[in-house]
């Protein structure tokens, strides 16, 4: 564990405990205490990160129910031994992907993100990996995230610039562009290449 981020682990755990307490408690005094604990957790994050408390509270404390990890899906699409990446608004490149939506499966979400960010209709072929984001990507977030990587085959379509991505292109493994490492690292992209080349790939997981 990065000792400089121990405070974030404490704040995240306090938030999780407070959210569970708010979900299951019926005593008004306990509810008041859990609300205060959740506010303290948000104040800790705001104080250490210089992010306004209102924004932290919206991102960090605006959920209800028992707290569980968020899901992020990524589509690995290949053509002629090259992988498709999309260019984000910040100029960095990533596999098409994003937060999983309610009402559709994780595989359906990967296909939706490929359509929205890369303009491609895809067939989701198989699962490559399920990873704990905190073990692979930076910066560390205040909430837990599970990342699901899917191997996909493009069926058709073409790229159109949109509010999330400005360009798409296929890249060889030895000539990857600057990556958005908060979304996918070089190691994760290389993992996708390995899965693409191995018809007997074993799903990786943490």
Steps between C-alpha positions, in 0.01 A plus 500: 500500500619852419540647850429849368148386406415321825271791591294434185453135598379613843260754349367245252440244775324758717276593206417135432415430864290814524309417182422149625391645833267746328349216297424266788453725804154600619593688816501876424798561727706232326402647162619841617833353611552315172420815303764683702757224438432521128544877505831462687620253234413750227673780691816287524507448124428867428768616743773273362411533131406872484177401323199707616299320769177533300655311206652233724168448675320462167753246369582327826181502704210521259418129484262295709483134588784270592813630331650283226770559236417680178551314171711630213498311170763516224474365146813355339441507123765374258570532129809361325675442834436859608279619783243776476546798731300821524643842576346674800443874525822532703703358209568163662386165358291221646305188418136591436320467829337657802273450798249217477141616463201366686275267301758343268761232554872568526557358150216710360658803666834428331323487164312822576821683589668377180207637302493835683874566519631329186194487274526122466247222532680210668446140600627433852694173477643426844609642831870580532532613861329627811728738689489707814579847365688602814757226432575610144404861426570843640403735642329322787129578513279553804274214390578142402489399134504162325629516142375244245691458174319331210640372171275626221466464122400802291197439279482838332468872553729801486632758740332836552642757742282535810495660844732233643745411224662693217668224296541124469784294356654153505844459658764225502612375840846654459369844393235593752419872540494685836241314706243625748641291783205569726300290251755258356871451552749359251495176699123475462514564126778241467279256692229556237751422222594178680136397530439579133787273394407212732181310408526317834543813709420459869307791647724704730370626834628654821 
